[in-house]
Structure formats: C-alpha cells, structure tokens
Amino acid sequence: MRYELLGPVRISVADEASSVGTYKMEVLLRTLLVRKGQVVSLDQLTQELWGAAPPVRAGASLHVYVSQLRKILNKSSLTKDCITTRSPGYVLDLGLDELDLDLFTALSEKGRLQMGMSNHAGAAESLAQALALWREPVHASSFEGPIIQEFANGAEELRVECVELLARSLLASDQAREAIRILYSLTVEYPLREDFYALLMEALSRSGRRADALRVYQTARKIMREELGLEPCRFLQETQEFILNDRLDELHFTRTVNGGKTHHRHLTVDTVTS
C-alpha cells in the first residue's frame, strides 16, 4: 500500500486510489504520516483537527476517528496494526508500506546527483518523475494546526526547488523550450523570486529570443520596484548585462563556479517590512 500526501490524502493499492473518508479523517492521517514513527500526543491531534477551539467531546470524537482509520488501513496495509496507542497519543509506522513523500525525496536526490555528474538528461527524467507524484500543492492556509502547516510550507519549498532543478537540467540538456515553459510558470507563481527571472532570461537568450529575455528583465524590475521599492539584485542586473553584450558563455561560467546556483535574494514583502 502507498500513502499519498502530495495532494489530498489518500491510500493507493495496486494503482487504485481511495480516500479515507471525512475531512477530519484525512487531517488525522496526514498528521500521523507527517510524524510517522513518532508519537503524536492527544493534545497535538486535537489541535490539528479542531484548532484553538475544540468541541467539548473532542477526546471521544478523536478516539472514534482513530478507530475508523485503523479499520480502513488494516484492510489494505502490509503492516499489522498500522496505528498503535502509545502514551501520550498514537503513532503510525509505515512498516512495509510506502509514502509518496519518501519516493519524491529519493527521486529528487537522484536527480540532483545526476546533475552533479553532468548527466542532465537523466536528471531531467528523474526530476520529472519526482514531480509527477505531486497531484496538487498542499497549502498551509487550508489547515488548523502547526504540524501540517509546517509540513505544507516545507513540502512546497521542496516542490519548487525540484521544479527549478528540472528547468536547469532541461536547459543544460538542450531542451530550452520546455525549460522556458516551466520558468514562465515559476515567475508567475513566485513573482518576487529573482533567480527564476535570471534563469528564464538565460533560457530565452540561448534560444535566440534575446528581446524576450530583456523584456523579462524589465518586468522583473518593475515588480521589484513596485512591490519592494528596490532595484533588482546584482546577479539579475549582471544577467541583463551579459545578454546585452552577448556574453552568455560568461554567464554559464558564473553559474558553474557557483555550483549551478544563483546566490542572491529570495525576497518577500515581509523581508523588507520587518
């Protein structure tokens, strides 16, 4: 059986996926999976399910949810007694079952290692397989408790990092058109991430779309000035200069000596106003 966290919670057996019931049951399973192998206390579970204002009989309701979830999981799991009672709460053990988050992490790391060995086509394949496990983003704002909110924020960072690595590997393996499509989407989704603009500018320029690359810079500059009151970071400005002066080989060298990363700001409004 495979537990699936990267989207709405569900379990999958022989490529057939099913939900675990009500929203509260999904939150319960998600919380236990996020803390797999660790005891989650009754108080923590209560907060995840009901937030700061639990009902009077929250403890009894929680017991019912756990009992129902055990019955569902034990029907399909390769592990006997997936959820066990352990003071001061409950613990879920994967045993022989799989978790999509673990598979995503393994494929992402494989892709990163392949990039390090300059196997960019192989990296692109591994990273694409990793991202295929995501059915939809998990938004922290959709949940009440800190355990899932922290997981959602961290998981989204991992997803975006994997998308960026995929774009880099596609660009390095002469698949610029697909890299451009991905990078345009990233700049829309994260309009204050300057590294995405820089990489998109490089991809466009290497595809013979120099004018489009320079327009991307102007768009980024406008957003930074309007949203943050700042000029683009030094690296983004240098990227523009390299493109203007037809010095893309120097831009590639700069990325190479920095380990393939652009070391500059990932700004948010909170960063500036705090």
C-alpha positions as CSV (number, residue, x, y, z in Angstrom):
1,M,0.0,0.0,0.0
2,R,1.1,3.5,-0.7
3,Y,0.2,6.5,1.4
4,E,-0.2,9.7,-0.6
5,L,0.4,13.1,1.0
6,L,1.3,15.2,-2.1
7,G,-2.2,16.4,-2.7
8,P,-5.4,15.3,-1.0
9,V,-4.6,12.5,1.4
10,R,-5.4,9.0,0.0
11,I,-4.2,5.4,0.0
12,S,-3.3,3.5,-3.1
13,V,-3.3,-0.2,-3.6
14,A,-2.5,-1.8,-7.0
15,D,-2.8,1.6,-8.7
16,E,-6.3,2.1,-7.3
17,A,-6.5,5.1,-5.0
18,S,-9.2,5.8,-2.5
19,S,-9.9,8.4,0.2
20,V,-10.0,7.6,3.9
21,G,-13.4,9.2,4.5
22,T,-14.2,12.6,6.0
23,Y,-12.0,15.7,6.1
24,K,-11.3,15.1,9.8
25,M,-10.1,11.6,9.0
26,E,-7.8,13.0,6.2
27,V,-6.3,15.5,8.7
28,L,-5.8,12.8,11.2
29,L,-4.0,10.5,8.7
30,R,-1.9,13.4,7.3
31,T,-0.8,14.4,10.8
32,L,0.2,10.9,11.7
33,L,2.1,10.4,8.4
34,V,3.9,13.7,8.7
35,R,5.2,12.4,12.1
36,K,5.5,8.8,11.0
37,G,7.3,6.6,13.6
38,Q,6.8,9.3,16.3
39,V,4.2,9.6,19.0
40,V,1.7,12.4,18.3
41,S,0.0,13.4,21.6
42,L,-3.7,13.7,22.0
43,D,-3.4,17.4,22.5
44,Q,-1.5,17.8,19.3
45,L,-4.0,15.8,17.3
46,T,-6.8,17.7,18.8
47,Q,-5.2,21.0,17.7
48,E,-4.7,19.7,14.2
49,L,-8.3,18.6,13.9
50,W,-10.1,21.5,15.6
51,G,-7.6,24.3,16.0
52,A,-7.8,26.5,19.1
53,A,-11.5,25.9,19.8
54,P,-12.1,22.1,20.1
55,P,-15.6,20.8,20.9
56,V,-16.4,19.6,24.4
57,R,-16.3,16.0,23.4
58,A,-13.2,16.3,21.2
59,G,-11.4,13.4,23.0
60,A,-14.2,11.0,22.4
61,S,-14.5,12.1,18.7
62,L,-10.8,11.6,18.2
63,H,-11.0,8.1,19.6
64,V,-13.8,7.3,17.1
65,Y,-11.8,8.7,14.2
66,V,-8.7,6.7,15.1
67,S,-10.8,3.5,15.4
68,Q,-12.3,4.1,12.0
69,L,-9.0,4.9,10.4
70,R,-7.4,1.8,11.8
71,K,-10.1,-0.4,10.2
72,I,-9.6,1.3,6.8
73,L,-5.8,1.0,6.9
74,N,-5.7,-2.6,8.3
75,K,-7.7,-3.8,5.3
76,S,-5.1,-2.8,2.8
77,S,-1.8,-2.4,4.6
78,L,1.1,-4.9,4.6
79,T,1.8,-3.8,8.1
80,K,-0.2,-5.2,11.0
81,D,-1.6,-2.6,13.3
82,C,-0.5,0.5,11.4
83,I,-1.6,2.8,14.2
84,T,-0.7,1.9,17.7
85,T,-1.6,3.5,21.0
86,R,1.5,4.8,22.8
87,S,1.3,7.3,25.6
88,P,0.5,10.2,25.4
89,G,-1.1,9.5,22.0
90,Y,-0.8,7.5,18.8
91,V,2.0,6.5,16.4
92,L,1.8,5.4,12.8
93,D,4.5,3.0,11.5
94,L,5.0,2.6,7.7
95,G,6.4,-0.9,8.0
96,L,6.3,-2.4,4.5
97,D,4.1,0.3,3.1
98,E,5.3,3.3,1.0
99,L,4.9,7.0,1.3
100,D,4.8,9.2,-1.8
101,L,6.8,11.9,0.0
102,D,9.7,9.5,0.6
103,L,9.6,8.4,-3.1
104,F,9.6,12.1,-4.1
105,T,12.6,12.8,-1.9
106,A,14.6,9.8,-3.3
107,L,13.9,10.8,-6.9
108,S,14.8,14.4,-6.3
109,E,18.1,13.4,-4.7
110,K,18.8,11.1,-7.5
111,G,18.2,13.9,-10.0
112,R,20.5,16.2,-8.0
113,L,23.3,13.6,-8.0
114,Q,22.9,13.1,-11.8
115,M,23.2,16.8,-12.3
116,G,26.4,16.8,-10.3
117,M,27.7,14.1,-12.7
118,S,26.6,16.2,-15.7
119,N,24.0,13.6,-16.6
120,H,21.5,16.3,-17.3
121,A,19.1,14.3,-19.5
122,G,19.0,11.6,-16.8
123,A,18.5,14.3,-14.1
124,A,15.6,15.7,-16.1
125,E,13.9,12.3,-16.2
126,S,14.3,11.7,-12.5
127,L,13.1,15.1,-11.5
128,A,10.1,14.9,-13.8
129,Q,9.2,11.5,-12.2
130,A,9.5,13.1,-8.8
131,L,7.2,16.0,-9.7
132,A,4.7,13.6,-11.2
133,L,4.0,12.4,-7.7
134,W,2.5,15.8,-6.9
135,R,-1.2,15.8,-7.7
136,E,-1.7,19.3,-6.4
137,P,0.1,21.7,-4.0
138,V,-0.6,21.4,-0.3
139,H,-1.5,24.9,1.1
140,A,-0.7,25.6,4.8
141,S,-3.6,28.1,5.0
142,S,-6.1,25.2,4.5
143,F,-5.2,23.6,7.8
144,E,-5.7,24.5,11.5
145,G,-2.7,23.0,13.3
146,P,1.0,23.8,13.3
147,I,2.2,20.2,12.4
148,I,0.5,20.2,9.0
149,Q,1.1,23.9,8.4
150,E,4.9,23.4,8.9
151,F,4.8,20.3,6.7
152,A,2.9,22.2,3.9
153,N,5.3,25.1,3.9
154,G,8.4,22.8,3.8
155,A,6.9,20.5,1.2
156,E,6.1,23.4,-1.1
157,E,9.7,24.6,-0.8
158,L,10.9,21.1,-1.8
159,R,8.5,21.1,-4.8
160,V,9.6,24.5,-6.1
161,E,13.2,23.6,-5.7
162,C,12.6,20.4,-7.7
163,V,10.9,22.4,-10.4
164,E,13.8,24.8,-10.6
165,L,16.3,21.9,-10.8
166,L,14.2,20.3,-13.6
167,A,14.3,23.6,-15.6
168,R,18.1,23.8,-15.1
169,S,18.6,20.2,-16.2
170,L,16.4,20.7,-19.3
171,L,18.3,23.9,-20.2
172,A,21.6,22.0,-19.8
173,S,20.4,19.1,-22.0
174,D,19.4,21.4,-24.9
175,Q,15.7,21.3,-24.1
176,A,15.3,25.0,-23.7
177,R,11.7,25.2,-25.0
178,E,10.4,23.0,-22.1
179,A,12.6,24.9,-19.6
180,I,11.2,28.2,-20.8
181,R,7.6,27.0,-20.3
182,I,8.4,25.8,-16.7
183,L,10.3,29.1,-15.8
184,Y,7.5,31.3,-17.1
185,S,5.1,29.4,-14.8
186,L,7.5,29.9,-11.9
187,T,7.8,33.6,-12.3
188,V,4.0,33.9,-12.3
189,E,3.7,31.7,-9.2
190,Y,6.6,33.4,-7.4
191,P,6.9,36.9,-8.8
192,L,9.5,38.0,-6.2
193,R,12.0,35.2,-6.8
194,E,14.7,36.9,-8.8
195,D,16.6,33.7,-9.5
196,F,13.7,32.4,-11.6
197,Y,13.8,35.6,-13.8
198,A,17.6,35.2,-14.3
199,L,17.3,31.6,-15.4
200,L,14.4,32.4,-17.7
201,M,16.4,35.2,-19.3
202,E,19.3,32.8,-19.9
203,A,17.0,30.2,-21.4
204,L,15.3,32.7,-23.7
205,S,18.6,34.2,-24.8
206,R,20.1,30.7,-25.5
207,S,17.0,30.0,-27.7
208,G,17.6,33.1,-29.8
209,R,15.0,35.2,-28.1
210,R,17.2,37.9,-26.8
211,A,14.5,40.6,-27.0
212,D,12.1,38.5,-24.9
213,A,14.9,37.9,-22.4
214,L,15.4,41.6,-21.9
215,R,11.6,42.2,-21.6
216,V,11.6,39.7,-18.8
217,Y,14.2,41.8,-17.0
218,Q,12.1,44.9,-17.4
219,T,9.1,43.0,-16.0
220,A,11.1,41.8,-13.0
221,R,12.5,45.3,-12.4
222,K,9.0,46.8,-12.4
223,I,7.7,44.2,-10.0
224,M,10.7,44.7,-7.6
225,R,10.3,48.5,-7.6
226,E,6.5,48.5,-7.2
227,E,6.3,45.7,-4.6
228,L,9.5,46.2,-2.6
229,G,10.9,49.6,-3.5
230,L,14.1,48.0,-4.6
231,E,16.2,47.7,-7.8
232,P,16.8,44.1,-9.0
233,C,19.6,42.3,-7.2
234,R,23.2,42.4,-8.6
235,F,23.0,39.0,-10.2
236,L,19.9,39.8,-12.1
237,Q,21.4,43.0,-13.3
238,E,24.6,41.2,-14.4
239,T,22.5,38.7,-16.3
240,Q,20.9,41.5,-18.2
241,E,24.4,42.9,-19.0
242,F,25.7,39.6,-20.2
243,I,22.7,39.2,-22.5
244,L,23.0,42.8,-23.8
245,N,26.7,42.3,-24.6
246,D,26.3,38.8,-26.0
247,R,28.4,37.2,-23.2
248,L,26.3,34.1,-22.4
249,D,29.4,32.0,-22.0
250,E,30.5,34.1,-19.1
251,L,27.0,33.8,-17.6
252,H,27.3,30.0,-17.8
253,F,30.7,30.1,-16.3
254,T,29.4,32.2,-13.4
255,R,26.7,29.6,-12.7
256,T,29.2,26.8,-12.9
257,V,31.7,28.2,-10.4
258,N,28.7,28.8,-8.0
259,G,27.7,25.2,-8.2
260,G,24.9,25.8,-10.6
261,K,23.1,28.1,-8.1
262,T,22.4,31.8,-8.2
263,H,23.3,33.3,-4.9
264,H,21.0,36.2,-4.4
265,R,17.8,37.4,-2.8
266,H,14.6,35.4,-2.4
267,L,12.6,38.4,-1.2
268,T,9.2,38.7,0.3
269,V,7.3,41.7,1.4
270,D,7.8,40.6,5.0
271,T,11.6,40.6,4.5
272,V,11.6,44.2,3.7
273,T,9.0,45.5,6.1
274,S,10.2,43.6,9.2
